[in-house]
Amino acid sequence: MAEAEEINAQEAFSGTKAVEERHRIDEANLKTWLEANVEGFSGPLEVRQFKGGQSNPTYQLVTPGQKYVLRRKPPGKLLPSAHAVDREFRVISALYPTGFPVARPYGLCMDESVIGTIFYVMDNVEGRILWDGALPDCSPQDRRTIYEAKCKTLAKLHTTDYVKVGLEDFGKAGSYFARQISRWTKQYKLSETVHIPEMEKLIAWLPETIPPGETTSIVHGDYRLDNMILHPTEPRVLAVLDWELSTLGDPLGDFTYHLMNWVMVSNQRSGLANLDLPALGIPTMDEYVALYCAETGRDGIPHLDWYFAYNSFRLAGILQGIVGRVRDGTAASAMAEANAERVLPLAHTAYHYARKAGMPA
């Protein structure tokens, strides 16, 4: 079952569909708001729903002259601080003028009476969203260039002056890992459906073993292949998507989360561990780390096992939150229930790397 879900990810999450009944919105209210708040908007308006987007329901707004994207908070019972689409709007609004690849932001609506929850509207960037890390439809040279572009884009984010772009209060500087471990521990506990002993051990061990030398930058929080739009024909990044988890934090947390792809099995998703990377033209993990370090002025990245333990734990907490929202009836994707099957393997992965990093049995 889980493997079948993985294999069909490109098909299952690509494109749009008719709006699900539970996510229907008042299109007349929305059109009135768009006419008043989005520069150049002109109807008539057709509303579609993107197949992907398990967290915040995401819609395509189609007019005769332009397409837009609307991201909203889901309706119903939500975990504290989750689904902060206003934060997404703020970070892309700060980054867009710098030339960093994000969609053009058009407007934020904090008035819940318009469509039932807060939302924002941005440009619909035309291009490719790919799910399979092996990039089967690309040449070896294009694969390498795409991976290099991904790495350099993340490095550009991490070297952006967050004070200069007005994001000095977008998060707290320092103690990032302690705060993240606490946040995802709380989410895991609020959403817990089965008892996992490895998670309990990690909850106790991780806060006591955080590597020294934390720094602060803008972090994306979920930087991966399918959260970016590539140029339709060229191997370059046009827009980075899904900023829900972005904040100020340690860039190594962000980068090593992305680096997890090199230790996760493919199953036609972004994992690379079982692939012949040199034959495919994809950088090895060592090559990718070296490129990131060159782009950000680092000498290297020690403590990778700890970071892999932390990121696996964090992802288990995120997915357990989706499982909890399936339980509570607020998950935004019919595929979300499959995430329950991924929590236990992630907990085991986190425990494996924690043991490698020195955690006692």
QUIJONOR-V458033 format. One record per helix or strand of 2 or more residues. SS is the DSSP state (H for helix, E for strand). FROM is the first residue (numbers start at 1). TO is the last residue. If there is no record, write none. Layout:
BEGIN
ss,from,to
SS,FROM,TO
SS,FROM,TO
END
This chain:
BEGIN
ss,from,to
H,2,7
H,9,13
E,16,17
H,21,23
H,27,37
E,46,50
E,58,62
E,67,72
H,85,96
E,105,109
E,119,123
H,140,158
H,176,191
H,197,208
E,217,219
H,225,227
E,228,230
E,237,240
E,247,249
H,251,263
H,277,280
H,285,296
H,304,328
H,336,356
END
